[in-house]
Amino acid sequence: MLDLKKLAKIRFGMSEVPKIGGQPGTYDKRIIAACEAARDGQVHYFPHVQPSRGTACVYLATSQSRPDRVKTLESVVSYAHMKYGVQQCLGVATEPIGAGRSYDFIVTRRPPPPALLEQLKTFDDPFSSKVPL
């Protein structure tokens, strides 16, 4: 079973934990904080972008139903792929911390199709805040 510590180490096949803001362990803390915050019924997510590698990762925690959670994940991953112009984007979604948890993953290796790109350009930037939403 995949636990939060293992999940925090997922980075396109790398075993090291990404450092956000140069602080070791900050990534795991943000994941756990998002899972705890998601108890409020809101959607909490944040991106991690590595321009030199052409990769981005979006982590999402929400109490939405699984079908809605997957739709939300697809949307924010597509937006991240478009916004950051990366070659591939990984999305991970889960439920708030509590009794049991499931995970959904999505990987994009191509930009969104033109029709979706046009639609995404009309949205407010979901990553404009440095605070997890």
C-alpha positions in Angstrom: 0.0 0.0 0.0 1.2 3.5 -0.9 1.6 5.7 2.2 2.2 9.5 2.4 5.9 9.2 2.9 6.2 7.0 -0.2 3.8 9.3 -2.1 6.0 12.3 -1.1 8.9 10.6 -2.9 7.2 10.2 -6.3 9.0 12.3 -8.8 9.0 10.8 -12.3 10.9 7.7 -11.2 13.3 9.5 -8.8 13.6 8.3 -5.2 14.6 11.6 -3.7 12.1 14.0 -2.3 11.8 17.2 -4.2 12.8 20.4 -2.4 10.3 23.2 -2.7 11.8 26.5 -1.6 15.1 24.7 -0.9 13.9 23.1 2.4 14.3 19.4 2.7 11.1 17.8 3.8 8.9 20.8 2.8 7.3 18.7 0.0 6.1 16.0 2.4 4.9 18.7 4.9 2.8 20.4 2.1 1.3 17.1 1.1 0.3 16.2 4.6 -1.0 19.8 5.3 -3.1 19.5 2.1 -4.6 16.2 3.3 -5.3 17.6 6.7 -6.8 20.8 5.3 -9.1 18.9 2.9 -11.2 17.9 5.9 -12.8 21.3 5.4 -14.6 20.1 2.3 -12.6 22.4 0.0 -10.2 21.4 -2.8 -6.5 21.8 -1.8 -3.7 21.5 -4.3 -0.3 22.9 -5.3 2.1 22.4 -8.2 5.8 21.5 -8.1 7.6 22.5 -11.4 11.0 21.5 -12.5 11.6 23.6 -15.7 15.1 22.1 -16.3 13.6 18.6 -16.5 10.5 19.7 -18.3 8.2 18.2 -15.6 5.5 19.4 -13.3 3.6 17.6 -10.5 0.2 18.6 -9.1 -0.8 17.2 -5.8 -4.5 17.5 -4.9 -6.5 16.5 -1.7 -10.3 16.8 -1.5 -13.3 15.2 0.0 -15.1 15.3 -3.4 -16.5 12.0 -4.7 -14.0 10.0 -6.7 -15.5 10.8 -10.1 -15.5 14.6 -9.3 -12.0 14.3 -7.8 -10.7 12.7 -11.0 -12.3 15.5 -13.1 -10.7 18.2 -10.9 -7.4 16.4 -11.1 -7.6 16.3 -14.9 -8.4 20.0 -15.1 -5.6 21.2 -12.8 -3.0 18.9 -14.5 -4.1 20.1 -18.0 -3.8 23.7 -16.8 -0.4 23.0 -15.2 0.8 21.4 -18.5 -0.4 24.5 -20.4 0.8 27.1 -18.0 4.3 25.7 -17.3 4.9 24.4 -20.9 6.4 21.2 -19.6 6.9 17.9 -21.5 5.1 15.8 -18.9 2.9 16.5 -15.9 2.0 14.1 -13.1 -1.1 14.6 -11.0 -1.8 12.8 -7.7 -5.2 13.1 -5.9 -6.3 11.7 -2.6 -8.8 12.2 0.2 -8.4 14.0 3.5 -6.5 12.3 6.3 -8.8 9.9 8.0 -9.8 6.2 8.1 -8.5 4.9 4.8 -7.6 6.7 1.6 -7.4 6.0 -2.1 -5.2 7.6 -4.7 -5.7 8.6 -8.4 -2.9 9.3 -10.7 -2.7 11.0 -14.1 0.3 11.6 -16.4 0.2 13.8 -19.5 3.1 13.6 -22.0 1.5 15.9 -24.6 0.0 19.3 -24.4 -3.8 19.4 -24.1 -5.6 19.3 -27.4 -6.3 22.7 -29.1 -10.0 22.8 -28.1 -9.1 22.2 -24.5 -6.3 24.7 -24.6 -8.7 27.4 -25.8 -11.1 26.5 -22.9 -8.3 26.5 -20.3 -7.1 30.0 -21.5 -10.5 31.4 -20.3 -10.0 30.1 -16.7 -8.6 32.1 -13.9 -5.1 30.8 -13.0 -5.5 28.2 -10.3 -1.8 28.4 -9.5 -1.6 32.2 -9.0 -1.4 31.9 -5.2 1.6 30.5 -3.3 -0.8 29.2 -0.6 -2.4 25.8 -1.3 -6.0 26.5 -2.5 
